[in-house]
Amino acid sequence: MEDEEGPEYGKPDFVLLDQVTMEDFMKNLQLRFEKGRIYTYIGEVLVSVNPYQELPLYGLEAIARYQGRELYERPPHLYAVANAAYKAMKRRSRDTCIVISGESGAGKTEASKHIMQYIAAVTNPSQRAEVERVKDVLLKSTCVLEAFGNARTNRNHNSSRFGKYMDINFDFKGDPVGGHIHSYLLEKSRVLKQHVGERNFHAFYQLLRGSGDQELQALHLERNPALYNFTRQGAGLNMGAHNGLDSDEKSHRAVTEAMRVIGFSPEEVESIHHILAAILHLGNIEFVETEEGGMQKGSLAVTEEALVGHVAELTATPRDLVLRSLLARTVASGGRELIEKGHTVAEASYARDACAKAVYQRLFEWVVNRINGIMEAHGRDPRHDGKDTVIGVLDIYGFEVFPVNSFEQFCINYCNEKLQQLFIRLILKQEQEEYEREGISWQSVEYFNNAAIVELVERPHRGILAVLDEACSTAGPITDRIFLQTLDAHHRHHPHYCSRQLCPTDKTMEFGRDFRIKHYAGDVTYSVEGFIDKNRDFLFQDFKRLLYNSTNPTLRAMWPDGQQDITEVTKRPLTAGTLFKNSMVALVENLASKEPFYVRCIKPNEDKVAGQLDEDHCRHQVSYLGLLENVRVRRAGFASRQPYPRFLLRYKMTCEYTWPNHLLGSDRAAVSALLEQHGLQGDVAFGHSKLFIRSPRTLVALEQSRARLIPIIVLLLQKAWRGTLARWRCRRLRAVYTIMRCFRRHKVHAYLAELQRRFQVARQPPLYGRDLEWPPPPTVLQPFQDTCRALFCRWRARQLVKSIPPSEMAQIKAKVAAMGALQGLRQDWGCQRAWVQDYLSSATDNSTASGLFAERLKALQEKDGFGTVLFSSHVRKVNRFRKSRDRALLLTDRHLYKLEPGRQYRVMRTVTLDTKGSSSEGPCLRLHPSEPSGHSAPCLCGTQARAARARFLLQPWCLHPPLAKLLSQPEPPWPGLAAALSPGSGLAQSPTQ
């Protein structure tokens, strides 16, 4: 066990007790209970003590601690048993069952809830919708069945008044895919009458206290349960420790929501409420003998006629037929003639009560069948879906002893006898089979064998049930007293049977009424009053036909036997006792075919008080549950047994020959070496696959040795694990860096390969790779690509320059210089034309006045002595008033002349180029589209356009980066360059332009 199960909490397994006595057993049980340890093992059997309070032992966190663990790895818990059953089912594909037993109030129902919650929590990790639906139905069905099948008793606030066995079907992955609920012997007599301090079934009080005012009005009900005969006894009680009204209201909402989740339609829920209300109204119907008038049927009438109308309305049946069924019955004579026979007051009351019981029983059975129809797995084929396995959970009523015990207690205690017989038989059988299988000699243990009690009840022809059936089938006035006399005659010498007739001195029994059975749980005195009527379970056919003909489909479906004709001859139906016996036999056979796990529940006190353990009361339960015998059987030969691999896995650190791994021939040899080192070889026996340990002291010694070494091993493991984590991290980092390096190399290689592929055609003229796109480079190669692009541009410019004739190089260089100065300022600067320079002397460009300009040019050359004409063209002067005049511009190597074309190119102004220029501003000359020469006229902004700039533009520059840039562009701006240097083109409007 874990460290939290230390010596101060007692022994977590009763097998580990030093001495197997009742005193030691009770001392250990009380110590653990006081410490909040309500669970203790007996081997694989779990003993549970009801704490009568909420303990922090459950929830998802606790489930996670037990999931996938072995029984001995965690402290005793219901989750450990549920996990063991689930693992056995999933690993070995074998059906398992969990049998929960104990007396009323011991906590069986709560134990079954926790088991269901565990199974629901650990299954369906893939969240399949169908599996989730089945899980919801499994969990919510408990709430619904508690409402209709549980009631408050003097022993338990939420006592199950029926037996329940639930099969959960799992697919090959271990997920629940369906289920089926079997119910046994509903205590329907509780509908009519309850003992002092008890209540009717919860459903009635939940309907009255939890329904809305409008719904109650529609049902013709009042909220006070004391107004109805069937609920008057428990009107002042609640179903728990809280306020009764609040508890019933909350429970009503929870049940309604659970029915919605399960799949009940709103119409079905409404029908259920109508049936419950009809039962309450039926219980208030009283009969009175009359001679005339009123609702007369012979000499019998109903005291309150409105109740008959309410019952008819709620059951959707005709009012007159309801009244007729209550006051009389129809029988068929030998000639199949129908005769209507009126009831006496006693007969009518009996028929009313029988009808109420039967309707509630049919309602309960219908609810169970409806849940089964929704929950069962449909359309599963083992050939395709795999074989389904089953986990069964049995939550059945415990052993009951009341001040007055009737037929129901007799059947319940017989059921417990059968289950106790199965428990003892399986425990002994499993022990014996395991010892034989492992080759270990078996030592028999004496135990209380209740086979004689079971035979007393179910023996053919002479058993109590057989005698009761015979009394029910015999014609004539057979009374309960005659039935008792027959029992006395048959079982006069039976050691477990007695009556006042057989034991006259025993005044605890009454003559002609009581008999006593010595059960395994103690002596129980039964009153035979009502045995025959309850066993017959007789209901007049009139009620069956009445309810079958109801217009309510839900109620009609509950009474299929109502369609039989009254004259139809049928076999005698089986009695209630025989039906219950057959169901018990089938249940025991079903449980015996599965691998069982047991939860034995103990009720700590009769007052239902938290933290209080009544030793005498618990001692009695330990005795009749056979727990002490179970411990002795477990320890008869050997207290514990473990497979060799599991034993080594737990204790190998205590021996130098087995730690960390042994080198011996087999696990058995390693276990032998370990025990020899500790000197314990004399207290064990070696089986074929398991080690059997005789004394608990051996286990204690091994556990203590292991506990001393665990801290050292933990430190060693922590050190090794931290080193392993560090090495893993280092390897991961190295791997990451290697991957990054290889990836970068791959990206560089891929980029260079793509670059080489794309630029294979770059040498082909005339484009020399002008249209090629550069591939996107990796980030690390971005500077490399920038350099390559620059080099490629220079190389391509070089290839283009090599193809230009030397005679055009001077003009190309001039255009490049102009492009650098004018690009972005003008769209068309004559890049694509040949530059003539002296446009006014050209007869082509200045056909009308080229002669006059030649004469003026000659005269100026003789006067100023300039060498060459750099540029000449017509321009248009625009003043600040936006008035224009035609002018001509002449630029030589020494002067800049402004000429007037209309007066034979008279010189208007001369600027010497050696002068830096004045600060005065001249008029602005702009381009005009209607220039008579046919060329664009440039714009000149006063004297700011210096001749030095023109000389700079036209001087022969060598090849430099602007030229390379120009030649590398996909579409070189030749139009702009030509426009800048064409005849009549102007320079920038300012020095900065």
N, C-alpha and C positions, 0 to 999 in steps of 0.2 A: 504494500500500500504506500501511498505518498507519505511524506513527512508529516502532513497535517493530521494523519491518523496515528498520533503518538500514544504512549501508554496511558496518558491522562484521560484519554477518551475510551478506554477499555479495549476489548478485543473486537476488531472489525469482523471477525469470523468466529462464530461459536465453536467451530471445530478446534480453534486454537486454545480453548479453555484447558487449564491444567487438569481439572477434574470435571467430569460430566455429571453434575448433580443439579437438582432443581434450584438449590440455593445459589450456586455459582452462576447458573444460567440467568436467574432473576437479578442477581447483583450486577452482572454485566449489562443486562438489558436496561436496568434503571439508571446505571451510570451513563450510558450512552444517551438515554432519553434526556437526562438532566443537562447534558452537554450539547443538546440540540442535534445529536446524531440519531435520527429516527430510523435509519436503515442499518441492518446488520445481515451478514451472509451466514448461511449454513451450507458451505460448499458453493453450489450454484443456485441454491434456493435463497430468495431474499425475504427477510422478515421486516415488515414495515409497521411502525406504531403511529397511529393517527395523532398528530400534534394538536388538532383543534385550533390552529392558527396559521397564518401565512408565514412561511419561512423563505429566506433568500436562497433557495436551493434549485430554482428552476429558471428557465429563460434561455435565450440563444447563446449566451456566454457559457452557461453550464452545459448546454448541448454540445458546443464545440469542444469542451474539455473531455467529453466521453466518446465523441464520434471516432470510430476506428480503433478504440482501445480495447484491451483485454479486461476481463472482470477484475483481475487482481491489480491492475495498474492504477486504478482510481478508487477512492473511498466508495463504500456500498451506496448504490443509488438505483432508482427505477430506470434511469437512462442507461445504466450499465446493462441491466437485464434486457431492455429493449434493443440495445445495440448488439448484444450477444445473439438474440433471436434473429435480428436482421442480417447479421454477418453469416450466421449458420445457414439461413435461407439463401443468401446471395452466393456464398462461396461453394456450398455443396449442392445447390439447387434442390434443397429438401424442404418440405413443408414443416413449419414450426408453429407452436402455439404458446401463449402466455396465459396461465391459469391463475386467476386472482381469487383468493378465497379468504374467508373470515366471517365473523358474525356481523350483524347489522350495526352500522355505525363505525366500523373499523377502517373505513377509507377506501373501499374497493372501487367505487365509482370515480373518485378523484385520481386513484392510481391509473385506472384505464384512460382517463383524460390525458394524463402526463405521457403515457406510452404513445397515445395517438399523436400528441403534439411532437414528440421526438421523431416518430416515423415521418410525419409530414415535413419536418424541418430538414431532415438529412436526405430526402429524396428529391428527384427532378431538378438537378443542377442546371439543366439546359432550359428550364422554364417552359416546357411544352404546355400549350394551353389546355389540352385535354386532360393531362395529368394534374394540372392545377385545379381543374374543375372537379375531378374525382377527390382530390385532397380537401377541397372546400366542402364537398358533400359529406365526407367522412367526419370532418371536425364539427360541422353544423348539425349533423344528425344527432349527436349526443345531446345538444340543447333541446331539440324537439322531443326526443324520446324521454328525456327527464321530465318535461312538462306533462306528458300524457301517461307516463309510467311510474313516476316517483311521487312520494307523499311524505309528509312529516309524521314521524312516529315518536313514541316515547324514548326510543333508543337513538334516533337519527333524524336530523332536520330535513335531510334529503335522501330518504331511504328508497332504494329501488324495490318496487313492488312487482317486479317481473325479472326473469332471467334473460340475459343478453349474451349472445355469442356472435362475434363479428369476424367474418373471413375477409381479409384484404388480399386481393390478387395483385401480383407483381409481374412485370414482364422480365425479359432476360437481362435488362439493364438495371433492374432493381427499383423501378419506378412503379407506383401504384396505378393500375389501369382499371380497377373496379373493386367491387366488394359486395358482400351479402350479409344481412343481419338476420339472425334467428332469435325469435323471442319465445320465452317459456313461461307458462302459467301466470298470466296476469291476475293479480288479486282483485278480481272484479267485485267481490263482495264489499270492498271498501267503498264502492259507489253508494251503497245503501246505508252503511253504518260504520262508525269508527269508535275506537276505544276513547276513553277520557284522556284528553291531552294530545290527541292526534287529529290529523286533518284528512280530508278527501284528497284526491289527486290534484296536483298543482294547477292543472289546466282550468279547473272551475274557478278558482280564486283569481287567477290571472285574467280570465275573461271578465269577471265582475269588477275587479279593481283597476284593470288596465285599459278597458275599452272606453271610447268616448261616449258622451251623453247621448248623441244621436244614434249611435250604434246600439246602445243599451235600450233606447226607446224602441228601435226597430225590432229588437229581440224580446220586447215586453219584460225586461228585467230591471231590477233595482240594484244599486251598487252594494247594498248591505248583504253579505252572505248569510246572516242570521235569519233572513226571511225565507230561506229554502231548507227543507228538511234534510237534503243530502249534504249541505254545507254548514248547517247550524252548529254542529259540534266543534268545528275548527274555526268558527268565525272570528274569535278573539285571538287566534294564534297567528304567527307569521311563519314564513318558510326559512328563516335564518335568524341571525343575531341582530339584524337591523329592523327598522320599522317595517311592519308587515305590509302596509299600503305601498310604501316606496318600493319595497323589494318585489312585490307582485307586479307593480306597474312596470318596473325596469325589465323584469323577466318576460312580461307580455310583449314588450317592444323587441326584446332580444329574440324571442321565439318567432314573432312575425317576420323579423328580418332574416332569421335562419331559414324559415320556410321559403322565403322569396329567393334566397341564394341557392337553396337546394333545387328549386324548380317547381314549387307549388304555384298554380295559377291563382289570381285573385278570387276567381269563382270558387276554387276548391277551398281556399282559406275561409271564405264566407260560408260555405256549406259546413265546414267543421264547426264554426261558431254557432250556426243554427242548430246543429245536432247537440252540442253541449247545452245550449239554452233549452232545447226540447227535453233533455234529460232532467234538468233542474225543474222545469214546469211539471214534468211527469211525476217527480217525487212529491209534489205538493197536492196531487190529486187524491182526494179522500172519497170513500164510498159510504153510503148510508142506506139502510133498508127502508123502503117506502111501500105503501099499499096502493097509492093512486097519485095521479098528477105528476108534474115534474118530468124530468128526463127518465122515464120509467122503462126499465127492461126487466120484466118480471117483477121482482120485489127489490131491485137494486138501482140506485141512482148515484150520480156524481154530485158532491156537495157544492162545487164551484164550477159552473159550466164554462166560464171564460177560459179556464186552463185547458180544457179540451180543444177549444178553438185555437189557442196559442200553439199547442202541440201539433195540431193539424196544419197550421200555417207554416210552422218551422220545418216540418217534415215533408211539406208539399203533398199532403194526402187529404182525401175528403174527410170532413169533420164527422159525418155520420158513421163512416167506416172506423174511424178512430174510437168513437164512443162504443160502437158495437163490439170491437175487439177487446175493449176494457171490461165490458159488462157481461160478455158471453163468449162462448167458443163454439165452433162448428166441428162436428164429428161425423164420420161416415159409418153407417151401420154395415152389417154383414152384406146386405143387398146393395151396398154402395149408395144408400139413400142418405142424404145430408140432413143432419139434425142439429138445430141450434140449442145449446144447453146454457142456461143462465148460470152466473157465478154467485156464490155467496160472498159476503164481505171478505172473508179470509181468502177465498180463492181469487177474488179480484185483486186483492192486495198482493198476493203471491204472483199473479200474472203481471201486474204493474212492475213489481220489483224485478221479476225475471226479464221483462222487456227492457228495463233501464240497464241492467247488467249486460244483457246481450248487445244492446245498441252501443254501449261504451266499448265492449270488447271488440265488436266488429269495427268500430271507429279506430281503435288502437291498431288492430291488425291491418286495416286499410292504410294507415299512415306508414307502418313498417313496410308493407308491400310497395307503396308508392315510392318510398326512399330506395328500396331495392331496385325497382324498375329504372330509376334514374341513375343509380350507382353501378349497376352490373355492367360488366364488359360485354359489349355487343360486337358480333362480327369478327371475333378473333379466331384465326386458324393456326393451330400449332405448327403446321407445315410451313407457314410463311412468317408468323410472328414469334415462333419459339414457344417452348412450354412455359406456362404460367406457374409460378410458385405462390404459396399462400402463407400468411401469418395470421393465426387465429388469436383473438383476444376474448377471453371468457370473463365476463363480469356478471356473476350470478348471486342471488340472494344468499346471505349467510345463515348460519344456524340460528334458529329463533326459539325462544322460550318466553311465552307470555303468561299472564295469570290465567287466561282461558285460551287454550290452544285447540283450534278446530282443523277442518280438512286442509286448509291452505298451509298451516304450519306443518301438518303431517307430510304433505308433498314436498315442502321446502326442505325439511330435515332429511327426508328420503333422498332428495337430490344431493345434499351435502354428504350423506353416507356413501353414495355412489362415487362422488368425486374424491372423498377420502380413500376409498378402496382403490381407486385408480392411482392416487398419489403414492400410496404404500407399495402397490404392485409395481409401478414403474420405477420407483426409487430402488427397491430391492432387485428388480429385474436388471436395471442398468448396472448396478454394482456387481451383481453376479456375472453378468455377461462380460463386463470389463475385466474382472479378475480372471475369468476363464480365458478370455482372449489374450491376456498378457502373461498367462501361466502362473498366476498367484493363487495360493490356496485360500479358500473362502471360509470365513468364520461366521456362522449363523448368529443372528441377533433376535432376541425375543421382542415382539411388538404386539400391540393390540390389533387383532384381526377382526374387522367388522363384517366379514363375509356372512356371519350368522345373522346379523341385523338386516343386511340387504336381502338375504334369503327369506327372513321373516316377513318382509314387506312384499316381495315380488315373486315368491314361490308359486308355481302354477297350482291351481285347485285349492291349496291350503293357505296361501299367503293372504295378508290382510287385504290387498287390492283385489285378489281373486274372490275372496269371501264377500267383499263390498260389491263387486260386479254381480255376483250371484244374487245378492239381496236386492239389487236394483232391477234385475230381470225377472224375479219371481213374481208371479201374479198373486194378488191378495194383499192384505194389509200388513206389509213388512215394515216394522218400525226400527228406529235406531237401537232401541233396547234389544230387540230380537237379534239384530246384527251383532251387538256386543256379546250376547250369550253364545252366538256361534263362534266368535273369536275365542271366548273362554274355553269352549269345548275343543277347538283345534289346537290351541297353544297353551294348554294347561301346564305343561311341563317345560316350556321353552324358557331358558335362563334369562332371556332379555325381555320377557313379556310378563305383565301381571295386571290384575284388576282388583277392585274391592271384593269381588266375588271370590277370587283366588286368594286374596290376602285380607281377610276380614278385619284384622287388627290395624291395618293402615287407614287411619281416619282422614288422611289428606285426599283420598278419593271418595267419590260418592257411588252408592250402589246404583247399578243400572245406567250409569252415565259415563264414567271415566275408565280409561285403561292407560297403562304406562309402558313406555318402551325405554330400555336402557341403551341410549345412543352412545356413540363413541365420545360425544361431547358432554354427556351427562343424561340424567333421567328427565324425561318429558312426559307430563300427564296430558292426555288428549280427551276432550269431551266429544262424544259421538253424536251429539245433537246437531242435526243438519248434514251429517256425513252423506246420507243416502240422497238427499235433494241436491246437494252440491256435486255429487258424483254423477247423478243423472244429467244435470245441467239442462233441464227440460224447458222448452219454450213452445207455447202453442203455435200451431201452424198459421193461425189467423194473423199474428203479428208479422210473420215472415212474408206472407202474401201482401199484407198491407204495405210494408216498407219496400218490397220489390216493385210494387206498382206506383211508387212515388215518382213524381215528375222531376225530382232532383236527381240528376245523373250520378252524382257522387254517392248519395245514399242508396240509390238503386243498385249500384255496383257492389255494395257491401252485402247484399242479400241475394246471391244467385240461386240459393235453394228455395226461394219463395216462388219460383216459377213452376214448381211441381204441383200437380193437381192434387186436391185433398183426397181423392179416391185412389190415387196411385199407391200401390203397395211397394214399400221400400224396406231395405234391411234395417235392423235395429242399429242406430248409430253407436259408435264407440263411446264409452263413458269418459268423463274428464280424467279419472285416475288412470285408465288404460292409455289414453292419449299421452298423458304426461309420462307414464312409464316408458312407452315406446320412444318418446322424444329423448328421454334420459339415456336409454340404451344406445340410440343413434349418436347422441352427443359423446358418450364415453368411447364408442368405437371410433368416432372421428378424432377425438383427442389422442387416443392410443396409436393412431396411424401417423401422428406427427411427433416431432422432437419437442418435448415439453420443457417449459421454463416456468417456475413457480414463484408467486408472490403471496406470502402468507401475512395477512393483515391482522393486527391486534388492536383492540379498543382499550385505551388506557384507563378509562373510568366510565361510570354510568351517568355522570352528571354533565358530560360533554364540556369539561373545563380544561383550558389550556394549561400545560405545565404540571399536571397532576397525574401520577401513576398509581393506581390502586393495585398493590401487589397481589392481594388475594384474587381479585378479578382477572388480572393478567396471568397469574399462575394457573387458573382454571383454563384459560384459553390455550396457554402453552401445552397444558396436559392433553386437552381433547384434540388439538391440532397435530399432536404427535411430533412436536418439534424436538423434544428431548430424544425420542427414539430416532429421529432423523439424524441428530448429531451422533448418536451411538452407532448407527448404521454407517455413517460416513467415516467414523473412527474405528469401526470394528476391526478391520485389518490394518488400515493405514489412514491417517488423518488427511493426507494430501497426496496428490499424484500430479506429475508434470511430465510432458515429453522431454526427452533428453536435450534436444536443441533449445527448447525454451528454458530449461533449468540452467544450462550453460550460459545462455544469453544474460540471465539475471545474476548469476553468482560466479562467473568465471574470473572476475577480478580478485576474488579472495584466494586464488591459488596461483602459484608461480608457474605451474605446468600448463595452465589453461589460459593465461593472460599474455598478450591480447588474443591470440589464437593458438589452439593446441596443435601439436604435431603427432598425436597418438593415432592409433589405427581407426578408432571410431569414437562417436560421441559418448557411447556407453563407457568406453575405457577412460575417456577424459573425466566423466562424472565420477567414476570410481576413484581416480587419482585425487580429485578435489575432495571427496569425502574422507579418504584416507588421511590427507593432510590435516583435516579438521578432527579426525578421530571419531567420525560419526558413521562409519561403515556398518556398525552393528545394529543401527536403528532403521535401516532401509532394506528394501527388496528391489531387485532389478527385474523389470518386465521386458518384454520384447521391444517395446518402443517407449516405455515410460518408466520413470523412477517413482517408487511408492515409499512414502515417508510415514513411519509409524507414529512417532510422537511429535506433538507441536513444538516441543523444546528444540528439536533439531531445526525446524524452520526459524524459530526465534534466534537461535545461535547464528545461523547463516545470515539472517537479516541484520543482526547487530554487527557482524563482521563487514557486511556490505555497506552499512551506514557509515562506518568509520572510514572506509576507503573512498566513498563517493566524492567528498570534497576534494581530495587529492586528484582523483581522476577528472573531476570537473575542471580544475585548474590546468591540468595537462591538456585536456581537450580544448580549453579556451586558448591556451598558448598555441597549440597546433592549428587551431581554426583561424586565429588571427594571422598567423604566418601564412597560412594557405590563402586567406583573403588578400593579404598584401602581395603575394606572388601572383595571384590571379589578376589583380589590378595592374601590376607591372607588365604582365604579359598582354593584357588588353591594351595598355597604352602603347607598348611596342608594336603590337599588331595594328593599332590605329595609325601610328606614325608610318609604318611600312605601307599600309594601304594608301595613306595620303600621298606618300612619296611616289608610289607606283602610279597612282591616279594622275598626279601632276605630270609625271613623265609621259603617261599615256596621252594626256591632253596636249602636251607640247608636241609629241610625235604626230598626233592626229592633225594638229594645226599646221605643222610644217608640211606634212604630206598633202593636206588640202591646198596650202599655198602653192606648193610645187605643181600640183595638178592644174590649178586654175591659171597659172602664169606660164604654162608650157607654150602657149601661142602668143606670148607678149612680143616676141621678136619679129612677128609677121607684120610687114607694112601693109597699108599705109597708116593704120591706127596705132600700132605698137602698144596694144593692151589698154587703149583708152577706155573701153566699155567694161573692163573687168572689175568685178566687185571684190573687195578685200574681205576675207572671212573674219567673223568676230573672234578676236584673240582671247585666250585666257588672261586673267587679270595680271598675272606675272609677266606676260609678254606684251603688254600694252606699250611700254616704252620702245620695245624692240620693233613693234609694228610701225610706230610713229617714225622711227629712224628709217625703216625700210621704205615707207611711203615717200619720205623726202628723197632718199636715194633713187627711188624709182622715177620720181618726177624729174630729177636732174638727168637721169639716163634717157628718159623718153624725150626730153627737150634736146638733149644732145643728138639723138637719132633724127629728130625733125630738122634741127639746124644743119646737120650734115647734108641734107637734101636741098637746101636753099642755094641758088646761084650766088656767087660773090658780088655780082652787080646789084643785087637786091638787098644785100646785107645792111647797107647804110640806111635804107628806108625802113627796113624791119626794125633796126635798132631805134630809129626815131619813133616809130609807132609804139614800140614797147615803152619808151620813155613817156610818150603822151598818154598811154594807157595808165601808167602809174600816177600821172598827174590828173587826168580827167575822168577816170573810171568812177562811176557813181555820181558824177555831176551832170553828165549829158548822156542821153541814150544813143545818139548818132553822131559820132565824131569822125566818120570817114575811114574807119579801120579797113574796110573791104575795098577801098579804091586805091589806085596809084596816086601818089602825091606829086603834083607838077610844080609846085612852089610859086612860080611866076605866072599866075592865071590871067593877069591883065595883058600880058604880051602874047598870049596864045590866041591865034585866030579862031580856034575852036571854041574857047571859053569866052572870048571877048571879040566877037566877029565885027561889031560895028565901030569899035573905038580902039582896036589894038594898034593901029597906025599912029593915032594921036598919042597914045600912052608910050609908044616906042620913041617918039620924038621927045616927049617930056622926060623920059628916062635918060636919053642921051644927053639932054641939056643938064640934068641934075648930076650926071656922072662927070661931065666936064667941069661943072662948078664945084662939087664937093669932093670929087675924087674917090668915091667908094669903089670897092673891088667887085663884089658880086651882089646879086639880088637874092635875098633869102626868101621873101614872100611878098606877094601882091594880090590884092583882091578888092572887089567892091564890098562896101559895108554900108550900114544905115545908122545914122545918128539919131538918137531919141533924147530930147531934153527933159527937164523936169516937168514941163507942161505937157509931156507926151506928144510933142510935135516932132516929126521925123524929117530928116534931110538925107539925100544920097551923097555918099562920100566914098573915097577910095583910100586904101591903106597900102603903103609901100615900106617894106622893111629891108634894109641893106645891112652890110656888115659894119656900117658906121652910124647910120641915121635911121630914124623912123619918121615917115612923112605922112601927113594927112592931106589928101588931094581932093579937089572938087571936080567930079567927072563932067558936070554940065558946062564947065568953062575950060575945056581942053586940058583937064587935069592940072589945074592951077594949084600950086603949093599953098596950102592954107597954114600949115604949121610944120616945123621941123624940130625933132628931138635928137640930140646927140647921144649915142649909146654909151659913151664914156662917162656921161653925167649920171649921177646917182638918181636924178629925178627930183622934181620940185614937189612941194607939198600941196600944190593947188589941185583942185579936183576939176576935171574936165567933164564934158558931156558924155553921156552913155550911148554907145553904138550897139545896136542889137540886130540880130538876124531877121531878115524879112523874107517871107516865102516868095514874093513876086519880084525878086532880083532879076533884072534884065539879062544878066549873064548866065542865069540858070543855075547858079550855085548858092548855097546858103551863105549868108553874110554873118560873120562872127560878131560877138559883142565885146566892146572894149570900154572899160570903166575909167574914163579920164586918163590921167597920167600915171595911175597906179599900175597899169599894165606896162611894165618896164621891158625894154628890149633885152635886158639881161635874162629875163625868164624865157623869152623866145629862143635866145642863143642856147640856153640850157636845154631846152626841149629838142633842139635840132642838132646839137653837136653829136658826133659819132660815139655812142656809148658801146662799151664791150659787153659781151654776154654776162649777165648777172642774174640773181634769183628772180626778179620780176619777169624776165624773159622766160626763164624755166617755168614759172608759174603760168604764164600766158600759154605757153606751148603745151602744158600738161592738162589744161582744162578740156573737158569733153567738147564744149562749144566755145572756142576762143572768141572774145568780143571784138572781132574784126570790124563790124559796122561802127562801133563806137570810136575805135582808133582812126578809121578812115574819115569819119565826120570831123574829128578834132583837127586833122591835118589837111582837109579838103580846101579848095579855093573858096574864099569868103568865110571860112570858119573862124569863129572868135575864140579868144582865150578865156580864162576864168574871169568872172565878174569882180573878183578881188584878189589880192596877192595870196590869201590863204586858199583860194580855190585853184 
